[in-house]
């Protein structure tokens, strides 16, 4: 009977090397599973954009009203940030093939939607320093030299940061509203967190963006010291669609009285929304 079990599992692309493992699996009552790439497709797609504090509901018309000449537009700077503070890159520009972290790939694709080419943008703003993303800081920062003749106050360098909305908001003292830089109020910060919760409750993974100009390039070991007094640009919400076959697999586990535990580093509201969508959590489950 164990051999028959091995054969059945092999037909479902599950290779068992030891017969005893089949017997062990028969006693499983809890399955802990990663979310990204296991329960989901591991392909992030941008679904919502907030420019400053306002949702961008019509991408095409908005970008026409805030075109490339308006370099103080929060949306234009946000897209520049998303593309430049990013380690994903094109493998094949003609086919649009991009390699990198799925979240960063989605941001490059967002830039393409606005006809912002990463390769060209990096020639105008070559990266000089970076502080990579890590799970403790929950943010990433790059500093680029401004080598184009735009009207950005004739500053020499521009710092871009992206990360968890609550982390980025805590480092900001100003915000762009109606193409003007204003002081960031407590009410503004509350609205940023509210927007984050709204998107997270819809199963979205969210990133916030901020920037500031620099007169000179800091020492590499001091880059964290200049990640303060930033100007808040906005937020994007991304979704990683569930794999179609997951719904049936979870239902079969529930019928077999096997408990499913989803392991993820997402915001708890995002994790809950995905868990409810997949049937792992019920509306009344904690």
Buried (B, 14 or more C-beta within 10 A) or exposed (E): EBEEBBEEBEEEEEEBEEEEBBEEEEEEEEEEBEBBEEBBBBEBBBBBBBBBBBBBEEBEEBBEEBEEEBBBBBBBBBBBBBBBBBBBBBEEEEEEEBEBBBBBBBBBBBBBEBEBBBEEBBEBBEBEBBBEBEEEBBBBBBBBBBEEEEEEEEEEBBBBBBBBBBBBBEBBEBBBBEBEBEEBEEEBBEBBEEBBBBBBEBBBBBBBBBBBBBEEBBEEEEBEEBBEEBBBBBBBBBBBEBBEEBBEBBEEBEEEEEEBEBEBEBBEBBBBBBBBBBBBBEEEEE
